[in-house]
Amino acid sequence: MMKAYNRLSDKEVMVKAAKVTTISFLLIHVAYFTIFLIIGAYFLVYFNIFSVLFYALMYLLIIKGRLLTFSYLTLIEIPIHMMAGSICLGFDCGFQLCIIGLPTMVCIAGYFSRKVSSGFKVIPSCLFLVVSYFIIYFYTRYHDPYYDIADYWEITLFVIHAFITFAFIIVFLYGIVLYAYSLEKRILKDSRTDKLTQIPNRKALEEFYEKIKDNRNDYVLAIYDIDDFKKFNDVNGHLCGDYVLKEIAQLSKDKLYGDFICRWGGEEFVVLSRVDSSYDDTINKLDSIRSGIELHNFKYYRKNLKSTITMGAQTYVDGMDLDEWIRSADAKLYEGKKNGKNQLVH
C-alpha cells in the first residue's frame, strides 16, 4: 500500500479516496434502504432512494474532477440524512454518531485540498457538523420519533452506526498515517539523493560511513574526477555536461553493483567498495569503471563524445574520519592528474 502512495500524485490520492468513500456510502445507503423497508419507515426508504441516486451523481462528479463540489455536497447530505433518521427513529438509534466521525474525513480532505489548492474550508465545515449534532440532540430531546420501532431494531441501528463511525475514523486515520509515512520516506530519500544523477549524495555517504563503522577496514574508498570536464560545458553547453554526469553515474552503478557510490560534488564521485575476495580484485573492479568510461560513446544529440576519469583509491587506516579518508584518496587522484590523467592510483 505504501508503494502505491509513492506512485500516486496528491490529486490521484484524493480521487482514489473520494471514489472509495463514495462507493462505501452508496453501499451503506443500499443497506439502509433494506433495513428501513423491513422496519416500515417509508419516509426513510424514499430518502435513501434519493441518497443512492445522489452518490451515483457524486461518482460522476469525481470522474469529472469536481472534487471540491463533491466534498461540500457530501458534507451537506450526510448530516441531513442523519437528521432525518434521528427525527424519524430517535436519538437512541445512533444516527448522530456518524456526524461525530465526519471531522476526521473533513480534516483529511482539508489537508489534501491545501496541497492541490482547491480551497476546501475545514473550520466552517467542522462547525457545520457541530451545529448539526446539537440540532439532532435538542430536537430529539423534546420530540418523540415519528416511527415507533422495536427495541432490538434500536440496538441494531445503534451498533451499525457505532461500527460505521469507528470504521471510518480508523480507515481514514490509518490511511493518513500510511500516506505520511510514505511521504516521510520519500523526503528522506530525496534529501539523500543527488537530483541530477539520481545516485546518493554527500549526506548519504556520511550516513553509510557511520553504518560501516565496525568494518571499515574491509572497504576501499575511491574518489574520481571527470578529466577536462569543463570542455563539455564550454563547447556544447551545460546541458551536455549534465548529460555526461548522468551517463557516468549510470555506468558506475552498472559496474559497481552492490557497492556504495555517490556524487561528491561537481564532477567528482566517491565509491566505497567492499573487499570481498582480495584487494587486487577490488582495485580491478574500480579500474573497470575507468576503462568502461574510456570506451563508452557519449551520444549527445548527433555528436559522439568521449570522456575519461582519473581515480585515487585508499584503504582505511584506523582512526581516520571520513574527511581524512577522502583527502588521502584525493591526494592520489591529483597524483594521477599530474601524471597524465585517465588512470587509477592506489
Buried (B, 14 or more C-beta within 10 A) or exposed (E): EEEEBEEBEBBEBBBBBBBEBBEBBBEBBEEBBEBBEEBEBEBBBEBBEEBBEBBEEBBEBBEEEEBBEBBBBBBEBBBEBBBBBBBBBBBBBBBBBBBBBBBBBBBBBBBBBEEBEBEBBBEEBBEBBEEBBEBBEEEBEEEEBEBEBEEEBBEBBBEBBBEBBEEBBEBBBEBBEBBEEBBEEEEEEEEBBBEBBEBBBBBBBBEBBEEBEEEBEBBBBBBBBBBEBEBBBEEBEEEBBBBBBBBBBEBBBEBBEEBBBBBBEEBBBBBBBBBEEEEEEBBEBBBBBBBBBEEBEBEBEEEEBEBBBBBBBBBBEEEBEBEEBBEBBBEBBEEBBEEEBBBBBB
